[in-house]
Amino acid sequence: MTRRDRASRPKTETSDYVAMLTRMINAWGDRVADDPAALVHLGDLIAALRDATNRGMFEANRRPGGYSHNDMAAILGVTRPAVGKRIALGEAVYAAVQARAGAGPLVRLADIRRARAAGLASAGVSDITGSERERRAV
């Protein structure tokens, strides 16, 4: 989705978005309770949130008149150099996302199912709680 596409849609307040995401994270816990094999995805989810945050910080840093490094450091409770490091890491994520643009979806369900199967196989654990499609993924 391009920036222009996002700009033409109704604006969702950040607080609304955080509330939705918090509900989804809580629902993740319910998923893990019903399907503990889902834990194979935890590392990827943590990395996705970290990378998206760093990318957002990089893009915000490029905009004139926004929050300073000192402001972001105060918000996060970290040092200014830590913010600089996250912004640099975000630039790499931004470049990778731009390179993949036009190459199809950034997330494919089949890839997630294959990662589940591979993660469980690597751990030597059988998939006894996943759906039939998840158990068939190779």
For each residue, the residues with C-beta under 8 A, 3 or more apart:
1: 5 6
2: 5 6
3: 6 7
4: 7 8
5: 1 2 8 9
6: 1 2 3 9
7: 3 4
8: 4 5
9: 5 6
10:
11:
12: 16 17
13: 16 17
14: 17 18
15: 18 19
16: 12 13 19 20
17: 12 13 14 20 21
18: 14 15 21 22
19: 15 16 22 23
20: 16 17 23 24
21: 17 18 24 25
22: 18 19 25 26
23: 19 20 26 27
24: 20 21 27 28
25: 21 22 28 29
26: 22 23 29 30
27: 23 24 30 31
28: 24 25 31 32 38 45
29: 25 26 32 33
30: 26 27 33 34
31: 27 28 34 35 38
32: 28 29 35 36 38 39
33: 29 30 36
34: 30 31 129
35: 31 32 38 129 130
36: 32 33 39 129
37: 40 116 120 125 127 128 129 130
38: 28 31 32 35 41 42 116
39: 32 36 42
40: 37 115 116 119 120 123
41: 38 44 45 112 115 116 119
42: 38 39 45 46
43: 46 47
44: 41 47 48 115
45: 28 41 42 48 49
46: 42 43 49 50
47: 43 44 50 51
48: 44 45 51 52
49: 45 46 52 53
50: 46 47 53 54
51: 47 48 54 55 89 90 93
52: 48 49 55 56 93
53: 49 50 56 57 86 90
54: 50 51 57 58 86 87 89 90 93
55: 51 52 58 59 90 93 94 97
56: 52 53 59 60 90
57: 53 54 60 61 72 83 86 87 90
58: 54 55 61 62 87 88 89 90 91 93 94
59: 55 56 62 63 90 94
60: 56 57 63 66 67 72
61: 57 58 66 69 87
62: 58 59
63: 59 60 66
64:
65:
66: 60 61 63
67: 60 71 72 75
68: 71 72
69: 61 72 73 80 83 84 87
70: 73 74 80
71: 67 68 74 75
72: 57 60 67 68 69 75 76 83
73: 69 70 76 77 78 79 80 82 83
74: 70 71 77
75: 67 71 72
76: 72 73 82 83
77: 73 74
78: 73 82 83
79: 73 82 83
80: 69 70 73 83 84
81: 84 85
82: 73 76 78 79 85 86
83: 57 69 72 73 76 78 79 80 86 87
84: 69 80 81 87 88
85: 81 82 88 89
86: 53 54 57 82 83 89 90
87: 54 57 58 61 69 83 84 90 91
88: 58 84 85 91 92
89: 51 54 58 85 86 92 93
90: 51 53 54 55 56 57 58 59 86 87 93 94
91: 58 87 88 94 95
92: 88 89 95 96
93: 51 52 54 55 58 89 90 96 97
94: 55 58 59 90 91 97 98
95: 91 92 98 99
96: 92 93 99 100
97: 55 93 94 100 101 106
98: 94 95 101
99: 95 96
100: 96 97 103 106
101: 97 98
102:
103: 100
104: 108
105: 108
106: 97 100
107: 111 112
108: 104 105 111 112
109: 112 113
110: 113 114 137
111: 107 108 114 115
112: 41 107 108 109 115 116
113: 109 110 116 117 133 134 137
114: 110 111 117 118 137 138
115: 40 41 44 111 112 118 119
116: 37 38 40 41 112 113 119 120 127 130 134 137
117: 113 114 120 121 127 134 135 137 138
118: 114 115 121 122
119: 40 41 115 116 122 123
120: 37 40 116 117 123 125 126 127
121: 117 118 124
122: 118 119
123: 40 119 120
124: 121
125: 37 120
126: 120
127: 37 116 117 120 130 134 135
128: 37
129: 34 35 36 37
130: 35 37 116 127 134 135
131: 134 135
132: 135 136
133: 113 136 137
134: 113 116 117 127 130 131 137
135: 117 127 130 131 132
136: 132 133
137: 110 113 114 116 117 133 134
138: 114 117
